[in-house]
């Protein structure tokens, strides 16, 4: 059986044994919007639960528009022009509007990346674009502490803006249930002291902290509490997309109501099932830009967990064109020898390393399955020190897994990786 996997910019072809493949899981088709930019404009003029943007912004001092960084395939070139046009129509000038890139703890984006992210209609046209700097304490404003005890530090540009707009993509999220909505604040524009607590083991451990779940999910609930303490947003613009990166829905309005409307729209299309746990799951990290680093690639492994047998095998293809990840994460994963022992340390109040939360997710994977890893951007030597087994091809990985599980072993394939909510029937 021939399958096409999302991998880097080009994709990856693989041949799998027909008799073993139980199912290829994927996104169910949603009709794409013929004119998504028009849909954004219509949403701005008739939003869910808020006044129209032009009315919100009229007479206000300035505005900030938060966008995702390069690691998320948000169609900013579609979303931003109508937002900026409505802000100008309200009376705000380009000098009084800031586009804030929600980097979280990721690196700032280069000018070339920013141009790719926002499009020529916005880049270099007089709009101010700045990146959030989570480690710069002077660039944050303290907004209080949540009931669960998280100190809330928010980007000063956002905290001090008169009109605050969030944008984003709604997709399954390995910890928070779904991206979008409140996540454009937490962690995107939070300070390090907020992120370290929110990404802590107490929030990550519960079974409810998983993709596709917003009920009693502590990661989601705390992100919402942090966003509210930060003042929330005047308006959000979220979209859903299909497996071709075409826009299938636009949801504009109140930070909670519009986000939930998008989740309800997406969930039936994102969820796909298999009748029983699989011996082997072949997955990806959804290709560029999400699979730029191994750090992000752990999301693709997590996506396979709901359908892989205990003791099963996950085979993941993610290019990792930028390598392992941040300097902190690279050092952390290469120097850690025992995942269980390391994660136990993270419960100590005075123990903290940037990006340690992704080791927590890696431990969830390894408790249930072995991982065979295909990444052309990372040396085999380094892969061998990262709790995965390097393979030369998907076919080689499948052959290796069949030797372990037997010639009749079942295989499921998730070509879109974490964009699909894999589940048991």
ABEGO torsion letter per residue (X at the ends): XBBBBBBEAAEBBBBBBAAABABBBBBBBBBBBABAAAAAAAAAABBBGBBBAAAAABGBABBBBBBBBAABBBBAAAAAAAAAAAAAAAGBBAAABBBBBBAEABBBBBAAAAAAAAEAAABGAGBBBBBBBAABAAABBBAEBBAAGBBBBBBAAAAABABBBBBEBBBBBAAAGBBEEAAAAOAAABBAAAAAAAABAAAAABAABBBGBABGBAAAAAAAAAAAAAGEBABBBBBBBBAAGBBABBBBEBAAAAAAAAAAAAAAAABBBBABBBABBBBBAGEOAAAABAAAAAAAAAAAAAABBBGBBBBBBBAGAAEAEBAAAAAAAAABABAAAAAAAAABAABBBBGAAAAAAAAAAAAABBBBBBBAABBAAAAAAAGBBBBABAAAAAAAAAAAAEAABBBBBBAAEAABBBBBX
